[in-house]
Amino acid sequence: MEAKRVGDQMCRHLGSNRPPIVILTGAGISAESGLSTFRGDGGLWAGHRVEDVASPSAFDRDPDLVYEFYNLRRRNLLSIDVKPNAAHKALERLQSEWSERVTIITQNVDDLHERAGSSNVIHMHGELLKIRHLDSGEVRSWNDDCDGSTLDGRWRPHIVWFGEAILETAAISEALMSAGLFLCIGTAGQVYPAAGFVHEVAGPSVEFNIQRTAISKSFTDAVLGSAAEHLPIFVDALLK
């Protein structure tokens, strides 16, 4: 199987060396847990472009609509049908058994990595189960609906919207510079700066996706297909 071949190859390449690993995850890994992206045909949600409900200008123009969008996403994430899949669990195993640091950088705003038991997770686009104060910048956990009447009425979703800078840039740069192996899982490679992370790592790199992407040629190797199916096999081979 391709995942075993690539895992064996990476294992041979690294030999007795166990360098730090950096893993970038995108929407593909969460989709296999049944997590809706709320993007319908044409990138629409309830007749609105997603950009029109996920930007500072959208929040200024119609905060109730933006709150509703994220309330629905939050409820979806907390539904009993959404839970970590085998790919999330494989990454937790890799973190637990690899002798050096394994950092997960995720573009996803869900908590499925944490639910699977992973630590050292960097949420570069924020977290759906947190809210941020508009004035002080304070961040707190929040599992309920949020609107203009929440607490003192000055809270917004703790999400990086279109036009805003990603979070934790220093930690991301430090992790990429020290990485000896880079894995990219379930991301289309169309959104920067994440699409350029592969170029910041000196060691080998492996892409996991259901199909080739815009950045596939930048990777040392690739495994095509379900991450939930192939990632546990790859991790088994890498850890042997």
Stockholm file with secondary structure:
# STOCKHOLM 1.0

chainA/1-240         MEAKRVGDQMCRHLGSNRPPIVILTGAGISAESGLSTFRGDGGLWAGHRVEDVASPSAFDRDPDLVYEFYNLRRRNLLSIDVKPNAAHKALERLQSEWSERVTIITQNVDDLHERAGSSNVIHMHGELLKIRHLDSGEVRSWNDDCDGSTLDGRWRPHIVWFGEAILETAAISEALMSAGLFLCIGTAGQVYPAAGFVHEVAGPSVEFNIQRTAISKSFTDAVLGSAAEHLPIFVDALLK
#=GR chainA/1-240 SS CHHHHHHHHHHHHHTTCCCCEEEEECHHHHHTTTCCCCCCTTSEETTEEGGGGSSHHHHHHCHHHHHHHHHHHHHHHTSTTCCCCHHHHHHHHHHHHCSSCEEEEESCCSCHHHHTTCCSEEETTEEEEEEEETTTCCEEECCSCCCTTSTTSCEEEEECCTTSCCSCHHHHHHHHHHCSEEEEESCCSCSTTGGGGGGGCSSCEEEEESSCCTTGGGSSEEEESCHHHHHHHHHHHHHC
#=GC SS_cons         CHHHHHHHHHHHHHTTCCCCEEEEECHHHHHTTTCCCCCCTTSEETTEEGGGGSSHHHHHHCHHHHHHHHHHHHHHHTSTTCCCCHHHHHHHHHHHHCSSCEEEEESCCSCHHHHTTCCSEEETTEEEEEEEETTTCCEEECCSCCCTTSTTSCEEEEECCTTSCCSCHHHHHHHHHHCSEEEEESCCSCSTTGGGGGGGCSSCEEEEESSCCTTGGGSSEEEESCHHHHHHHHHHHHHC
//
